């Protein structure tokens, strides 16, 4: 894994898990992070969404539609340099 890839997993880990759910009065503010692990060269988020190299929004597969869309948005907002 490269330093850039590790920086990406660190950034994903810090994003708010609660933001996967629509905001509502019954959904309190988020206080936890997305659990992320390496599986080979892929990043697995919340044991559900798999992000493979080159770690772009199009690299996200699996998970619920909301989880997958959230990870795509997170990746779109992050840039590997």
Secondary structure, DSSP 8 states (H G I E B T S, - for coil): --HHHHHHHHHHHHSBGGGGS--BTTB-----B--EEEETTEEEETTTEEE-TT-SGGGEE-S-HHHHHHHHHHHHH----
